Amino acid sequence: MSSSGYGGGGARRAGAGGGAAARARLRRGADRAIDGRAGAAEAAGERSAGRRRGEGGAEGAASAQPVQPAPSLTVPDAAPSAGMRSRPGRAFPGGPRAVGAVPAAGSGGRASGSLFDVVRVAIAILDTAGRVVLWSPAAEDLLGWPSELLVGRRIDALVPDEEQVDRFRGAIQDTLRHGRWSGPAELRDREGAPVLVDARISLLVDGDGTPFLQVNLAAAAAVRAVERDLAVRDALFEQSPLGIAILDTELRYTAVNRTLAEMNGVAAEDHVGRTTGETLPERAADEITSIQRQVLATGEPVIDVTLASPITARSGYRSVSYSRMTDRSGRVLGISGTVMDVTERYRAVAKVEHARRRLSLLNEFGSRVGDLLDASRIAQELASAVVPRLTDHAAVILLQAVAHGDDLPRHGHDRRTSLLQLGTASVQDGPEVEVMLRRGARITFAEDSACGRVLRTGVPELLSGADQLSDVTYAGDPKMQAAHDLGVHSMLVVPLRARGIVIGLLLVSRAGYREGFDRDDLAFTVELADRAGSSLDNARLYARERTAALTLQRTLLPQQVPQPTGVEVAYRYVPGSSGTEVGGDWFDVIPLPGDRTALVVGDVMGHGLRAAATMGRLRTAVRVLAALDLPPDVLLRHVHELADDLAQGPDEALLATCVYAVFDPATATLTAAKAGHIPPVLVVPGDEADGPTRNGGPLPGGAGRILELPSGAPLGVGGVPFESVELKIPEGSLLALCTDGLVESRDKDLDVGLDRLITVLQQPYASIQAACEAVLDTMEQGREPDDVALLLARLGHGQAGTPTAGWTLPAEPTAVSRARRLVRATLAEWGVEELTDTAELLVSELVTNAVRYASAPIGVRLTLGETLLVEISDPLPDPPRERHAAEADEGGRGLELVDLLALHWGARAEGMGKVVWFEQALPGTPEAELSGG
């Protein structure tokens, strides 16, 4: 094809009828080529009728439609004439119109969604002169100009300025010379607005050799958007560090990127057309295929599911995500997936979780032993804490000094070091476990063994393999043979340390298919052992202090409790549990003159050595004051006055409770007072009791009640006076004195504990000792872990057959001689005439004093027991005062004689008056020999 320049071909063939016919055929063929859809027929129907009639022959077509000169197109603002096709509004590429737009007329009703719906290509056919021969419907949509206004006219009319006109004409010349041209252009739509397009011009030649120009126009924005999307697709698909796969509805790969191909170890082209099951190993493919089917069926995406890597040569973990793909009409195309190697992330998370579990174990162990002060319990808690989370078998071995609360050894450990296995735990039971982990077993080892080295150096050891494990203790150790039978293959020997001294060992071992210990396990076990070592040392120190306090307290408590006349005593002292320090509870039984007995129970507030020491001072003060034969209320008042001297220190006040009771079997009276203490309980035998009870016999039971005594303030508080209460006691009654540790509990009132005590004591028992045991056996389990002091006393009316005689004499001078006669006759009747002279003399002196100072009747009473007891009572409350008489004095020597000749003597208040008494040793007794007969 030759061309003479712009428009040259058209001038040379303008008058030829054959050329016109060829152009007509070209227009018809181009119309059919541009759009084979039904819209082409509509466009053709709107063209002139002469052009349709020209289809019968070439000449007719040429004569019917000659090429017309281009009319003026300077009417951009004119409204379209009737019958003209108005331009629809253009949608931004990728916008709502492009995605799911309603199909254009002539599309045959086919749903949009093709790339041609996003980038619509407008086609125009020009002759070599630049006149429009054909104008496609897409061109009408793009620029708004209908074909009726453009066909036969020069396309220059659509170019906005002369510069663009020259550029467009140059493009036509380049196409005629080279066959094609492409580049951006700016045209004017029907409203006069500029439209940026991408233009493609191609040279066409019909069958007659006539040249034409095919111009393809597309909106530049749509083209740029598609180019950008393709670039993004390439970047995401080919350059992505994530593995990407596209699968069809049969779950066969249609495309994979290079990253996924490298992950799977299979070439990208080998994926295409194959399923996951045909590409990956069976076990991994089954799980992935199940996820793919679920996503394809439900449309619900699966995001970030972590799976083990399917490639055995590259162990690790992957995160897979799948989602279903649909086109713009909603038709399912398949699924897309992304795969990311998360091995490092998974291992980091696993490492963090592993550290969290280890920290949780440390915290849990700390909370479990935080309030324990018993080495054996701490050792067992340590063994139980590490099984099975850290190990399969565990043993805690302690120095005997730690277990017993002794001082730590100052020399190095050797094979003679005494070790006890106090904590054991295992994931299984059996005879082998019993041999290897017998609790309480004494452990021996060779000095060059693993245990010997760790005890000596304090450096932990990690042992693995049969050779190393055989060297844990000594050759031939049955425990190591049992460990071998259990399949133990890895062991840690870790020191338990306190104050820089190894106080024991922690042995943990793994067996079977469990992975052996590593350095991280060793470091963690050392940390756990160090915490346990601190707790064990605290328990040792507490045990040592508690042992010292108990020793002190027991030495301060009565070493021998007497069994006075008319009273049978049973007692129990129970220290607080191992979780508390020893308290200041005490009891005492003090014989008093006249076969009377003082029963005392007290409680010093506080715990530890200081409380025990204070208790000892307080008990001593009570015993000293009791020897003065003071009434209970007076005695408590004197003790209270000594509170500052009995306190634990100058900055700590004494605070103690106490109950003090005196029983006189001769008169069957009980005189008691208390200082803020638990009230006593009295159980009176019932009427059905078989006669009076005797010491050592069974307790018949009876009716119990609380003795209502004036409360009184605790010793050291003051402000409330102490008062004594005197009660008549039926023979065989049981009196119970106790401290609050027996009846108090955390969640119940004190009355509940007292009622329980009464209920227990009301039952019959074989002996008073059995009653003590029954009371302790029924103590409230939820009570405060405090010391318990319990004192039971069965109160009788004196021993059977004890001679007693008493008289009441008027306060007259004749009473003295009458008293001497009565004493002489009574002693002769009892067969102890050897005591008559001394007894007459002392009775004469005491009755004389009573007659001299008293004005009411005088009482005289003799009791023959282990000694001869003589009591002279009068209503005068002032006690007698001993004085030293001068040589010239006629009187004042009565009390000197009593002090010289009596074995013991004293005075006590009784009622509104007093009693002065003395004792004489019976003939043949050691006391009589010491006093010279």
C-alpha positions, 0 to 999 in steps of 0.5 A: 500500500502506498500513500501520498500523505495526509488525505492523498489516498482519498483524493486519488480514489474519490471519483471511483465508484468501486472505491465507494462500494469497497468503503461500504463493504468495509463499513458493514464488515467493521460494524459486525467486527466491532460488536457482534452483540445485538447492539450492533444491529440497533446501531446499524438500524439507526444509520441512513436507509440509503446505506442499507439499500447500498448493500445490493451492489457496489455502485448503488452503495457509492451513489447512495452514500457519497462522502460528505464534507465535514459540517460545523461541530461548534454546537457543544451545548445544544441539546441532542435532537430527537432520535439521537443517542444520549451519552450515559454517565461515565463511571469511574473504573472499578466503581459501582458501575464497573462492579455489577453494573446493569448490562448495556442495551444490546448486550444480550442480557449477559451479566457484566463482570468482564474486563471489557466492562471495566476498560471499554474500548471505543473503535472508529474507522477513518479514511486516510483523510481523517474522516469518520467512516464508522463510529462504534456504540462504545465510542458513542458512550465514551464521548457522547457523540452519536454516529449520525453526527460524526460519520463522514466528518473529520475527526479533527472536530473532536480535538480541542486545540490546534496543537492537539490537531497537529499531533493527531495528524502527525499520528495519522501520518506515522500510522500510514508510514509504519502501520501503527501508532499509540499514545495519549490524546485529549478529545472533546466530548459532546458537552465540550469537556476534555476527555483523556484517552489512550489511543491506538491507531492501526492501518487497514486495507480492504480487498480492493487495496483501499487503506483505512485507519482503525482507531481504538480509544479507551479512557485513560483513567480506566487504563491506568487503574487496570495497569495499577491493579495488574502491578499490584497483583504482580507485586502481591503474587510474585514478590510477596514473602507469603505463599499464595495459592489460587485453587478452582472449584475442584480444589486444584491449583491454578496458580501458586507464587514462587514463595509457596513453591519453595515452601512446599518443595515443589515447582510452581508448574508442578502445582498447576492442575493438581490438588493439595493431596497430590502435592503434599504428604498425606498426613499434612494434606488431609488437614489442609484439604479439610480446611479448603473444603470447608471454606469452599462449601460455607464461604466462611474464611479461615484465618491464621490456623497454625499447622505443622510444616508438611515438609519433613526436611524443614520442620516448623510451623505454618499459618494458613488462611483461606477465603472463597473467590467469586466474580462480580456476578457472585459465581464461585470461582474457587478459593485463595490461600496464603501461607506464612512460615511462623516457625520462629513466632511459634517457637517464641510463643512456645518459649514464652508459654514455657517460661510462663508455666515455669513462673507459675510453678514457682509462684504456686510452690511459693504459695504452697509452702509460704505458711509452712514451718515444718521441714517434712511438709515442705520437702513433700510439697517440693516433690509433689510440685515438680511431678509431673510438670517437670519430672517423672520422679522426685526425691527431696533428701535433707540433712538430719539436722534440718529435719530435727531443727538442729544447728547446721554443721560447720564442717564439710559433708562426707559419707558419714553425713546423716541424710533422710529422704523426706519428700517423694513423688512419682507418676506411677506406683509399683515395687520399683518406685517403693524401693527408689522413693521410700519416704523416711529412708536413710540415704548413704552415698560414696564420697566420689558419687554425684550426691557426694560431689554436690553435697561437698561443692554445691554445684548441680549436676546433669546426668544422662546415660547408664554410666553416669546414672550408676554413679549417683550414690554408690555402686550396687545401690538398689535404688539405682537398680530400681531407677534403671528398671523404671527406664530412668534415662536423665537425672538432675542432682541439685543442692538445697542451700541455705546461708551458703551451706548445702542442707540437702539434695533435690533429685529429679529424673525422667523416664521412658519416652520423655525428653531428657533434661537440658541446661534450661531445666537445670537452671530452673530446678536450681532456682526452685531448689534455692527457694525451697532451701530458704523455706527449709531453713526457716522451718529449721530455725522455727523448729529450733526456737519452738523446741527451745520454747517447749523445753522451757515451757515444760520445765516451767510447768509442774514436773510432778502433779500431787494428788492431794487429800480428797482430790483426784487430778488429771491433766493434759497439755497440748502445744500448738500445731507446728505452724504456730509458736508455743504459747504461754498456757500453764496449769498448777495444782498446789497443796494448801494446809488443811488438806486443801488444794489450789487449782490454777489454769492461766494463759499469757497472751503471745507466743514464743520464748518470751511468752513462755518465760513470762508464764514461768514468772507468773506461775512462780508468783502464783505459787508464792502467793498461794503459800501465804494461803490468801483468798483467791480474789486477794491472790489475783489482786496481788498478782495484778499489782506485780504485772509490771515486774512480770511483763516481758519487757519495759515496753510490753505490758503483761496481759494474762488470764487466770482462774484460781480455785481452792477446794476444802474437802473437809467442808466440801467448799470450793472458793474460786475467782477468775481474771478474764478467763474461760469459766470453769465447768462443774459436772455433778453426779446424778442421783443414779450414781452408785454411792460416792465415787472414790479416787481411781474409780470410774466417772459416773457422768452427770449433769454439767454446768458453767460456774458463773464467776464474776468476770474480772479483768485480765491481769495487767489490765485493771479497772475491774475488781476481783471477786471470789465465789464460794460453792458447796460441792457434792461429793464426786463432782468433776471440775474442769479448768481449761484455756481458750485453745480448747473451746475457741474456733474461728467461725463459732462462738465461745459458748459453742465450745463450752457446750461441747465440753459439757456434753463430753464431760457428762458422759461416764468414763472408766477413769478421769484419765479417759475423760481427759483423752475424750475431751482432746479427741473431740476438739474442734478441727477448725479451732485456732492452732493454739496451746491447750491446757486442761485440768480435771479434778474429781472433788471428794470429801476427804479420804475414807477413815481420816480421823477428824474432830472439831469443837466450838468454844466461847471466847472466855478464859475457860476455853483454854483449859477446855481446849487442852482437855479435848485435845488430850482426850482425842489424841489418846483416842487416836493412839498418838499420845506422843503428840499430846504435850506439844499439841496441848502447848501450842493449842493453849497459846493459840486459843489464848490469843483468840480469847484475848482479841476476839469476842465471838466463838472460837473453833478448834479442829483436829485432822489426823492424816499424814500429819496432825493438823490443828486449826484454830479459827476466830472471827477476827480478820487481822492475821496474827503478827509474830514479834520477838519478846524481850527477856523481861516481857511476860507475853509475846512468845506464843507464835515463837513457840508455834514456829519453833515446835510445829512442822509448818504453821500459817494463817488464812482468811476464812469468811469474815475471820481467819484460821491459824493452823499448825502441823505436827509430824507423826511419830516414825516419819522422816519429818519427825526424825528431822525435828528430833521426835 
